[in-house]
Amino acid sequence: MKRILITGAASGIGRATATLFARNGWTVGLLDVNNDALVSLSDELAGAWYQRLDVTSHSDCIEACEAFAEAHDGLDVLFNCAGILRMGAFEDIAADQHAQIINVNVNGLMNMSLAALPHLKKGDRPAVINMSSASALYGTPDFASYSASKFAVRGLTEALNIEWERQGIRVVDIMPPFVKTPMLDEAEYRAPVVDRLGVNLSADDIAGEVYKAANGPTPVHNPVGGLFRLMTLMDKVLPSRSTKWTMSWLSRH
């Protein structure tokens, strides 16, 4: 039975992914800072393994990976889903909030990847799947630090896709535009680009893409949704100023 460890598993995309994998017979490990939500989800998934985790603590990430691997005799897939978002003009967001976005979205992902590596090396067709974003295609106004964090995820994914291939580990990312999740629905400010692009994807849609990535060869980057796939293609074939113009128009106030 294949084994997957999921950060940010208590809600949104992480929760949908855990549910899908469990339904398909995988052994699922649930990690999140929200312990009450983890307990509830574990009960729904017939007692799935869980542990409260703040991904910004490297030592706690090591402990969590070791505990899951010991309980289930190994680890095959890590899904780095934990992330936070804050929309608004760059100068309207406090410096500590910008730092928290980078700490969770980037440092947390690196902490978990490093902690999981010794166990993935022994896994069955091991893979790391990183939650990236359409915001990693071009810097997105009102998402400046979030966009920066996802550019970092994109770069890390590309580098490890080459480095860890030598160790038999696939590293890829999932790049959706806006997804209907509590993280987006509960935001204090809603950027204009959200409504202009629309929120046309569900957490279940993204979970399906993660399942594909876990079960077979995929490209390094996996854009989700017809519109964003078209934007990705246009970015490759048209001058970069075209992408800037498109983003400026979508983000206008």
Stockholm file with secondary structure:
# STOCKHOLM 1.0

chainA/1-253         MKRILITGAASGIGRATATLFARNGWTVGLLDVNNDALVSLSDELAGAWYQRLDVTSHSDCIEACEAFAEAHDGLDVLFNCAGILRMGAFEDIAADQHAQIINVNVNGLMNMSLAALPHLKKGDRPAVINMSSASALYGTPDFASYSASKFAVRGLTEALNIEWERQGIRVVDIMPPFVKTPMLDEAEYRAPVVDRLGVNLSADDIAGEVYKAANGPTPVHNPVGGLFRLMTLMDKVLPSRSTKWTMSWLSRH
#=GR chainA/1-253 SS CCEEEEETTTSHHHHHHHHHHHHTTCEEEEEESCHHHHHHHHHHTTSCEEEECCTTCHHHHHHHHHHHHHHHTCCCEEEECCCCCCCSCGGGSCHHHHHHHHIIIIIHHHHHHHHHHHHHTTSSSCEEEEECCGGGTSCCTTCHHHHHHHHHHHHHHHHHHHHGGGGTCEEEEEECSCEESHHHHTCSSCCHHHHHHCCCEEHHHHHHHHHHHHHSCCCSEEECSHHHHHHHHHHHHSCHHHHHHHHHHHTCC
#=GC SS_cons         CCEEEEETTTSHHHHHHHHHHHHTTCEEEEEESCHHHHHHHHHHTTSCEEEECCTTCHHHHHHHHHHHHHHHTCCCEEEECCCCCCCSCGGGSCHHHHHHHHIIIIIHHHHHHHHHHHHHTTSSSCEEEEECCGGGTSCCTTCHHHHHHHHHHHHHHHHHHHHGGGGTCEEEEEECSCEESHHHHTCSSCCHHHHHHCCCEEHHHHHHHHHHHHHSCCCSEEECSHHHHHHHHHHHHSCHHHHHHHHHHHTCC
//
